[in-house]
Amino acid sequence: MKKIEAVIKPFRLDEVKNELNKIGITGMTVSEVKGFGRQRGHLEIYRGAEYQVDFVPKVKIEIVVDETITEQVISVILKQANTGKIGDGKIFILPVDHVIRIRTGETGKEAI
């Protein structure tokens, strides 16, 4: 099993979620996060004054999937989250050793 973490622009979330649903992804965790990468934030103007926004708002999607569909999930996220502009985000793929569904006690693939 793999855990896929994607940090994307907030306005791309609906497109990503809808396309993931089409390939059978029924569960995910979504968090509102802030951060910066190479872009180091950006300048904004408020009431005529410029100020630096160090942390840019993003959305973090976390999904645990069977290894057999990992590449398909990554492909969907890449296609739907891409705007071609700086700050589109990142995808992280991590190994998952064990999963347990608390309610039923199911483990492994059945618990996803």
MODELLER restraints for C-alpha pairs under 7 A, 6 or more apart:
rsr = mdl.restraints
at = mdl.atoms
rsr.add(forms.Gaussian(group=physical.xy_distance, feature=features.Distance(at['CA:1:A'], at['CA:64:A']), mean=6.87, stdev=0.5))
rsr.add(forms.Gaussian(group=physical.xy_distance, feature=features.Distance(at['CA:1:A'], at['CA:65:A']), mean=5.70, stdev=0.5))
rsr.add(forms.Gaussian(group=physical.xy_distance, feature=features.Distance(at['CA:1:A'], at['CA:66:A']), mean=4.55, stdev=0.5))
rsr.add(forms.Gaussian(group=physical.xy_distance, feature=features.Distance(at['CA:1:A'], at['CA:67:A']), mean=4.99, stdev=0.5))
rsr.add(forms.Gaussian(group=physical.xy_distance, feature=features.Distance(at['CA:1:A'], at['CA:95:A']), mean=6.31, stdev=0.5))
rsr.add(forms.Gaussian(group=physical.xy_distance, feature=features.Distance(at['CA:1:A'], at['CA:96:A']), mean=5.27, stdev=0.5))
rsr.add(forms.Gaussian(group=physical.xy_distance, feature=features.Distance(at['CA:2:A'], at['CA:64:A']), mean=5.61, stdev=0.5))
rsr.add(forms.Gaussian(group=physical.xy_distance, feature=features.Distance(at['CA:2:A'], at['CA:65:A']), mean=5.51, stdev=0.5))
rsr.add(forms.Gaussian(group=physical.xy_distance, feature=features.Distance(at['CA:2:A'], at['CA:66:A']), mean=6.34, stdev=0.5))
rsr.add(forms.Gaussian(group=physical.xy_distance, feature=features.Distance(at['CA:2:A'], at['CA:67:A']), mean=5.91, stdev=0.5))
rsr.add(forms.Gaussian(group=physical.xy_distance, feature=features.Distance(at['CA:2:A'], at['CA:93:A']), mean=6.53, stdev=0.5))
rsr.add(forms.Gaussian(group=physical.xy_distance, feature=features.Distance(at['CA:2:A'], at['CA:94:A']), mean=5.59, stdev=0.5))
rsr.add(forms.Gaussian(group=physical.xy_distance, feature=features.Distance(at['CA:2:A'], at['CA:95:A']), mean=4.72, stdev=0.5))
rsr.add(forms.Gaussian(group=physical.xy_distance, feature=features.Distance(at['CA:2:A'], at['CA:96:A']), mean=5.21, stdev=0.5))
rsr.add(forms.Gaussian(group=physical.xy_distance, feature=features.Distance(at['CA:3:A'], at['CA:62:A']), mean=6.89, stdev=0.5))
rsr.add(forms.Gaussian(group=physical.xy_distance, feature=features.Distance(at['CA:3:A'], at['CA:63:A']), mean=5.62, stdev=0.5))
rsr.add(forms.Gaussian(group=physical.xy_distance, feature=features.Distance(at['CA:3:A'], at['CA:64:A']), mean=4.30, stdev=0.5))
rsr.add(forms.Gaussian(group=physical.xy_distance, feature=features.Distance(at['CA:3:A'], at['CA:65:A']), mean=6.45, stdev=0.5))
rsr.add(forms.Gaussian(group=physical.xy_distance, feature=features.Distance(at['CA:3:A'], at['CA:93:A']), mean=5.75, stdev=0.5))
rsr.add(forms.Gaussian(group=physical.xy_distance, feature=features.Distance(at['CA:3:A'], at['CA:94:A']), mean=5.06, stdev=0.5))
rsr.add(forms.Gaussian(group=physical.xy_distance, feature=features.Distance(at['CA:3:A'], at['CA:95:A']), mean=6.18, stdev=0.5))
rsr.add(forms.Gaussian(group=physical.xy_distance, feature=features.Distance(at['CA:3:A'], at['CA:96:A']), mean=6.19, stdev=0.5))
rsr.add(forms.Gaussian(group=physical.xy_distance, feature=features.Distance(at['CA:4:A'], at['CA:62:A']), mean=5.73, stdev=0.5))
rsr.add(forms.Gaussian(group=physical.xy_distance, feature=features.Distance(at['CA:4:A'], at['CA:63:A']), mean=5.19, stdev=0.5))
rsr.add(forms.Gaussian(group=physical.xy_distance, feature=features.Distance(at['CA:4:A'], at['CA:64:A']), mean=6.22, stdev=0.5))
rsr.add(forms.Gaussian(group=physical.xy_distance, feature=features.Distance(at['CA:4:A'], at['CA:91:A']), mean=6.91, stdev=0.5))
rsr.add(forms.Gaussian(group=physical.xy_distance, feature=features.Distance(at['CA:4:A'], at['CA:92:A']), mean=5.73, stdev=0.5))
rsr.add(forms.Gaussian(group=physical.xy_distance, feature=features.Distance(at['CA:4:A'], at['CA:93:A']), mean=4.71, stdev=0.5))
rsr.add(forms.Gaussian(group=physical.xy_distance, feature=features.Distance(at['CA:4:A'], at['CA:94:A']), mean=6.47, stdev=0.5))
rsr.add(forms.Gaussian(group=physical.xy_distance, feature=features.Distance(at['CA:5:A'], at['CA:60:A']), mean=6.73, stdev=0.5))
rsr.add(forms.Gaussian(group=physical.xy_distance, feature=features.Distance(at['CA:5:A'], at['CA:61:A']), mean=5.57, stdev=0.5))
rsr.add(forms.Gaussian(group=physical.xy_distance, feature=features.Distance(at['CA:5:A'], at['CA:62:A']), mean=4.58, stdev=0.5))
rsr.add(forms.Gaussian(group=physical.xy_distance, feature=features.Distance(at['CA:5:A'], at['CA:63:A']), mean=6.57, stdev=0.5))
rsr.add(forms.Gaussian(group=physical.xy_distance, feature=features.Distance(at['CA:5:A'], at['CA:91:A']), mean=5.65, stdev=0.5))
rsr.add(forms.Gaussian(group=physical.xy_distance, feature=features.Distance(at['CA:5:A'], at['CA:92:A']), mean=5.02, stdev=0.5))
rsr.add(forms.Gaussian(group=physical.xy_distance, feature=features.Distance(at['CA:5:A'], at['CA:93:A']), mean=6.46, stdev=0.5))
rsr.add(forms.Gaussian(group=physical.xy_distance, feature=features.Distance(at['CA:6:A'], at['CA:60:A']), mean=5.54, stdev=0.5))
rsr.add(forms.Gaussian(group=physical.xy_distance, feature=features.Distance(at['CA:6:A'], at['CA:61:A']), mean=5.11, stdev=0.5))
rsr.add(forms.Gaussian(group=physical.xy_distance, feature=features.Distance(at['CA:6:A'], at['CA:62:A']), mean=6.63, stdev=0.5))
rsr.add(forms.Gaussian(group=physical.xy_distance, feature=features.Distance(at['CA:6:A'], at['CA:90:A']), mean=5.72, stdev=0.5))
rsr.add(forms.Gaussian(group=physical.xy_distance, feature=features.Distance(at['CA:6:A'], at['CA:91:A']), mean=4.29, stdev=0.5))
rsr.add(forms.Gaussian(group=physical.xy_distance, feature=features.Distance(at['CA:6:A'], at['CA:92:A']), mean=6.26, stdev=0.5))
rsr.add(forms.Gaussian(group=physical.xy_distance, feature=features.Distance(at['CA:7:A'], at['CA:58:A']), mean=6.41, stdev=0.5))
rsr.add(forms.Gaussian(group=physical.xy_distance, feature=features.Distance(at['CA:7:A'], at['CA:59:A']), mean=5.58, stdev=0.5))
rsr.add(forms.Gaussian(group=physical.xy_distance, feature=features.Distance(at['CA:7:A'], at['CA:60:A']), mean=4.38, stdev=0.5))
rsr.add(forms.Gaussian(group=physical.xy_distance, feature=features.Distance(at['CA:7:A'], at['CA:61:A']), mean=6.43, stdev=0.5))
rsr.add(forms.Gaussian(group=physical.xy_distance, feature=features.Distance(at['CA:7:A'], at['CA:89:A']), mean=5.12, stdev=0.5))
rsr.add(forms.Gaussian(group=physical.xy_distance, feature=features.Distance(at['CA:7:A'], at['CA:90:A']), mean=5.35, stdev=0.5))
rsr.add(forms.Gaussian(group=physical.xy_distance, feature=features.Distance(at['CA:7:A'], at['CA:91:A']), mean=6.45, stdev=0.5))
rsr.add(forms.Gaussian(group=physical.xy_distance, feature=features.Distance(at['CA:8:A'], at['CA:58:A']), mean=5.68, stdev=0.5))
rsr.add(forms.Gaussian(group=physical.xy_distance, feature=features.Distance(at['CA:8:A'], at['CA:59:A']), mean=5.38, stdev=0.5))
rsr.add(forms.Gaussian(group=physical.xy_distance, feature=features.Distance(at['CA:8:A'], at['CA:60:A']), mean=6.45, stdev=0.5))
rsr.add(forms.Gaussian(group=physical.xy_distance, feature=features.Distance(at['CA:8:A'], at['CA:81:A']), mean=6.39, stdev=0.5))
rsr.add(forms.Gaussian(group=physical.xy_distance, feature=features.Distance(at['CA:8:A'], at['CA:88:A']), mean=5.76, stdev=0.5))
rsr.add(forms.Gaussian(group=physical.xy_distance, feature=features.Distance(at['CA:8:A'], at['CA:89:A']), mean=4.63, stdev=0.5))
rsr.add(forms.Gaussian(group=physical.xy_distance, feature=features.Distance(at['CA:8:A'], at['CA:90:A']), mean=6.86, stdev=0.5))
rsr.add(forms.Gaussian(group=physical.xy_distance, feature=features.Distance(at['CA:9:A'], at['CA:58:A']), mean=5.07, stdev=0.5))
rsr.add(forms.Gaussian(group=physical.xy_distance, feature=features.Distance(at['CA:9:A'], at['CA:59:A']), mean=6.11, stdev=0.5))
rsr.add(forms.Gaussian(group=physical.xy_distance, feature=features.Distance(at['CA:9:A'], at['CA:88:A']), mean=6.04, stdev=0.5))
rsr.add(forms.Gaussian(group=physical.xy_distance, feature=features.Distance(at['CA:9:A'], at['CA:89:A']), mean=6.86, stdev=0.5))
rsr.add(forms.Gaussian(group=physical.xy_distance, feature=features.Distance(at['CA:10:A'], at['CA:58:A']), mean=5.44, stdev=0.5))
rsr.add(forms.Gaussian(group=physical.xy_distance, feature=features.Distance(at['CA:10:A'], at['CA:59:A']), mean=5.22, stdev=0.5))
rsr.add(forms.Gaussian(group=physical.xy_distance, feature=features.Distance(at['CA:12:A'], at['CA:80:A']), mean=6.99, stdev=0.5))
rsr.add(forms.Gaussian(group=physical.xy_distance, feature=features.Distance(at['CA:12:A'], at['CA:81:A']), mean=5.55, stdev=0.5))
rsr.add(forms.Gaussian(group=physical.xy_distance, feature=features.Distance(at['CA:15:A'], at['CA:80:A']), mean=6.01, stdev=0.5))
rsr.add(forms.Gaussian(group=physical.xy_distance, feature=features.Distance(at['CA:16:A'], at['CA:77:A']), mean=5.86, stdev=0.5))
rsr.add(forms.Gaussian(group=physical.xy_distance, feature=features.Distance(at['CA:16:A'], at['CA:80:A']), mean=5.31, stdev=0.5))
rsr.add(forms.Gaussian(group=physical.xy_distance, feature=features.Distance(at['CA:16:A'], at['CA:81:A']), mean=6.50, stdev=0.5))
rsr.add(forms.Gaussian(group=physical.xy_distance, feature=features.Distance(at['CA:19:A'], at['CA:76:A']), mean=6.68, stdev=0.5))
rsr.add(forms.Gaussian(group=physical.xy_distance, feature=features.Distance(at['CA:20:A'], at['CA:73:A']), mean=6.89, stdev=0.5))
rsr.add(forms.Gaussian(group=physical.xy_distance, feature=features.Distance(at['CA:20:A'], at['CA:76:A']), mean=6.74, stdev=0.5))
rsr.add(forms.Gaussian(group=physical.xy_distance, feature=features.Distance(at['CA:28:A'], at['CA:61:A']), mean=6.72, stdev=0.5))
rsr.add(forms.Gaussian(group=physical.xy_distance, feature=features.Distance(at['CA:28:A'], at['CA:62:A']), mean=5.69, stdev=0.5))
rsr.add(forms.Gaussian(group=physical.xy_distance, feature=features.Distance(at['CA:28:A'], at['CA:63:A']), mean=4.93, stdev=0.5))
rsr.add(forms.Gaussian(group=physical.xy_distance, feature=features.Distance(at['CA:29:A'], at['CA:61:A']), mean=5.71, stdev=0.5))
rsr.add(forms.Gaussian(group=physical.xy_distance, feature=features.Distance(at['CA:29:A'], at['CA:62:A']), mean=5.04, stdev=0.5))
rsr.add(forms.Gaussian(group=physical.xy_distance, feature=features.Distance(at['CA:29:A'], at['CA:63:A']), mean=6.65, stdev=0.5))
rsr.add(forms.Gaussian(group=physical.xy_distance, feature=features.Distance(at['CA:30:A'], at['CA:59:A']), mean=6.76, stdev=0.5))
rsr.add(forms.Gaussian(group=physical.xy_distance, feature=features.Distance(at['CA:30:A'], at['CA:60:A']), mean=5.58, stdev=0.5))
rsr.add(forms.Gaussian(group=physical.xy_distance, feature=features.Distance(at['CA:30:A'], at['CA:61:A']), mean=4.63, stdev=0.5))
rsr.add(forms.Gaussian(group=physical.xy_distance, feature=features.Distance(at['CA:30:A'], at['CA:62:A']), mean=6.43, stdev=0.5))
rsr.add(forms.Gaussian(group=physical.xy_distance, feature=features.Distance(at['CA:31:A'], at['CA:59:A']), mean=5.72, stdev=0.5))
rsr.add(forms.Gaussian(group=physical.xy_distance, feature=features.Distance(at['CA:31:A'], at['CA:60:A']), mean=5.14, stdev=0.5))
rsr.add(forms.Gaussian(group=physical.xy_distance, feature=features.Distance(at['CA:31:A'], at['CA:61:A']), mean=6.67, stdev=0.5))
rsr.add(forms.Gaussian(group=physical.xy_distance, feature=features.Distance(at['CA:32:A'], at['CA:58:A']), mean=6.13, stdev=0.5))
rsr.add(forms.Gaussian(group=physical.xy_distance, feature=features.Distance(at['CA:32:A'], at['CA:59:A']), mean=4.72, stdev=0.5))
rsr.add(forms.Gaussian(group=physical.xy_distance, feature=features.Distance(at['CA:32:A'], at['CA:60:A']), mean=6.34, stdev=0.5))
rsr.add(forms.Gaussian(group=physical.xy_distance, feature=features.Distance(at['CA:33:A'], at['CA:57:A']), mean=6.00, stdev=0.5))
rsr.add(forms.Gaussian(group=physical.xy_distance, feature=features.Distance(at['CA:33:A'], at['CA:58:A']), mean=5.22, stdev=0.5))
rsr.add(forms.Gaussian(group=physical.xy_distance, feature=features.Distance(at['CA:33:A'], at['CA:59:A']), mean=5.61, stdev=0.5))
rsr.add(forms.Gaussian(group=physical.xy_distance, feature=features.Distance(at['CA:33:A'], at['CA:60:A']), mean=6.48, stdev=0.5))
rsr.add(forms.Gaussian(group=physical.xy_distance, feature=features.Distance(at['CA:34:A'], at['CA:55:A']), mean=5.32, stdev=0.5))
rsr.add(forms.Gaussian(group=physical.xy_distance, feature=features.Distance(at['CA:34:A'], at['CA:56:A']), mean=5.27, stdev=0.5))
rsr.add(forms.Gaussian(group=physical.xy_distance, feature=features.Distance(at['CA:34:A'], at['CA:57:A']), mean=4.46, stdev=0.5))
rsr.add(forms.Gaussian(group=physical.xy_distance, feature=features.Distance(at['CA:34:A'], at['CA:58:A']), mean=5.51, stdev=0.5))
rsr.add(forms.Gaussian(group=physical.xy_distance, feature=features.Distance(at['CA:35:A'], at['CA:55:A']), mean=4.53, stdev=0.5))
rsr.add(forms.Gaussian(group=physical.xy_distance, feature=features.Distance(at['CA:35:A'], at['CA:56:A']), mean=5.30, stdev=0.5))
rsr.add(forms.Gaussian(group=physical.xy_distance, feature=features.Distance(at['CA:35:A'], at['CA:57:A']), mean=6.72, stdev=0.5))
rsr.add(forms.Gaussian(group=physical.xy_distance, feature=features.Distance(at['CA:36:A'], at['CA:55:A']), mean=5.52, stdev=0.5))
rsr.add(forms.Gaussian(group=physical.xy_distance, feature=features.Distance(at['CA:36:A'], at['CA:56:A']), mean=5.94, stdev=0.5))
rsr.add(forms.Gaussian(group=physical.xy_distance, feature=features.Distance(at['CA:39:A'], at['CA:87:A']), mean=6.88, stdev=0.5))
rsr.add(forms.Gaussian(group=physical.xy_distance, feature=features.Distance(at['CA:40:A'], at['CA:54:A']), mean=6.30, stdev=0.5))
rsr.add(forms.Gaussian(group=physical.xy_distance, feature=features.Distance(at['CA:41:A'], at['CA:53:A']), mean=5.36, stdev=0.5))
rsr.add(forms.Gaussian(group=physical.xy_distance, feature=features.Distance(at['CA:41:A'], at['CA:54:A']), mean=4.40, stdev=0.5))
rsr.add(forms.Gaussian(group=physical.xy_distance, feature=features.Distance(at['CA:41:A'], at['CA:55:A']), mean=5.66, stdev=0.5))
rsr.add(forms.Gaussian(group=physical.xy_distance, feature=features.Distance(at['CA:41:A'], at['CA:56:A']), mean=5.80, stdev=0.5))
rsr.add(forms.Gaussian(group=physical.xy_distance, feature=features.Distance(at['CA:42:A'], at['CA:52:A']), mean=5.88, stdev=0.5))
rsr.add(forms.Gaussian(group=physical.xy_distance, feature=features.Distance(at['CA:42:A'], at['CA:53:A']), mean=5.33, stdev=0.5))
rsr.add(forms.Gaussian(group=physical.xy_distance, feature=features.Distance(at['CA:42:A'], at['CA:54:A']), mean=6.71, stdev=0.5))
rsr.add(forms.Gaussian(group=physical.xy_distance, feature=features.Distance(at['CA:43:A'], at['CA:50:A']), mean=6.48, stdev=0.5))
rsr.add(forms.Gaussian(group=physical.xy_distance, feature=features.Distance(at['CA:43:A'], at['CA:51:A']), mean=5.66, stdev=0.5))
rsr.add(forms.Gaussian(group=physical.xy_distance, feature=features.Distance(at['CA:43:A'], at['CA:52:A']), mean=4.61, stdev=0.5))
rsr.add(forms.Gaussian(group=physical.xy_distance, feature=features.Distance(at['CA:43:A'], at['CA:53:A']), mean=5.97, stdev=0.5))
rsr.add(forms.Gaussian(group=physical.xy_distance, feature=features.Distance(at['CA:44:A'], at['CA:50:A']), mean=5.59, stdev=0.5))
rsr.add(forms.Gaussian(group=physical.xy_distance, feature=features.Distance(at['CA:44:A'], at['CA:51:A']), mean=5.56, stdev=0.5))
rsr.add(forms.Gaussian(group=physical.xy_distance, feature=features.Distance(at['CA:44:A'], at['CA:52:A']), mean=6.39, stdev=0.5))
rsr.add(forms.Gaussian(group=physical.xy_distance, feature=features.Distance(at['CA:44:A'], at['CA:53:A']), mean=6.92, stdev=0.5))
rsr.add(forms.Gaussian(group=physical.xy_distance, feature=features.Distance(at['CA:45:A'], at['CA:51:A']), mean=6.35, stdev=0.5))
rsr.add(forms.Gaussian(group=physical.xy_distance, feature=features.Distance(at['CA:64:A'], at['CA:112:A']), mean=6.77, stdev=0.5))
rsr.add(forms.Gaussian(group=physical.xy_distance, feature=features.Distance(at['CA:65:A'], at['CA:112:A']), mean=6.96, stdev=0.5))
rsr.add(forms.Gaussian(group=physical.xy_distance, feature=features.Distance(at['CA:66:A'], at['CA:109:A']), mean=6.68, stdev=0.5))
rsr.add(forms.Gaussian(group=physical.xy_distance, feature=features.Distance(at['CA:81:A'], at['CA:88:A']), mean=6.70, stdev=0.5))
rsr.add(forms.Gaussian(group=physical.xy_distance, feature=features.Distance(at['CA:82:A'], at['CA:88:A']), mean=5.99, stdev=0.5))
rsr.add(forms.Gaussian(group=physical.xy_distance, feature=features.Distance(at['CA:98:A'], at['CA:108:A']), mean=5.95, stdev=0.5))
rsr.add(forms.Gaussian(group=physical.xy_distance, feature=features.Distance(at['CA:99:A'], at['CA:107:A']), mean=5.47, stdev=0.5))
rsr.add(forms.Gaussian(group=physical.xy_distance, feature=features.Distance(at['CA:99:A'], at['CA:108:A']), mean=5.13, stdev=0.5))
rsr.add(forms.Gaussian(group=physical.xy_distance, feature=features.Distance(at['CA:99:A'], at['CA:111:A']), mean=6.21, stdev=0.5))
rsr.add(forms.Gaussian(group=physical.xy_distance, feature=features.Distance(at['CA:100:A'], at['CA:106:A']), mean=5.68, stdev=0.5))
rsr.add(forms.Gaussian(group=physical.xy_distance, feature=features.Distance(at['CA:100:A'], at['CA:107:A']), mean=4.45, stdev=0.5))
rsr.add(forms.Gaussian(group=physical.xy_distance, feature=features.Distance(at['CA:100:A'], at['CA:108:A']), mean=6.64, stdev=0.5))
rsr.add(forms.Gaussian(group=physical.xy_distance, feature=features.Distance(at['CA:100:A'], at['CA:111:A']), mean=5.71, stdev=0.5))
rsr.add(forms.Gaussian(group=physical.xy_distance, feature=features.Distance(at['CA:101:A'], at['CA:107:A']), mean=6.38, stdev=0.5))
rsr.add(forms.Gaussian(group=physical.xy_distance, feature=features.Distance(at['CA:101:A'], at['CA:111:A']), mean=5.03, stdev=0.5))
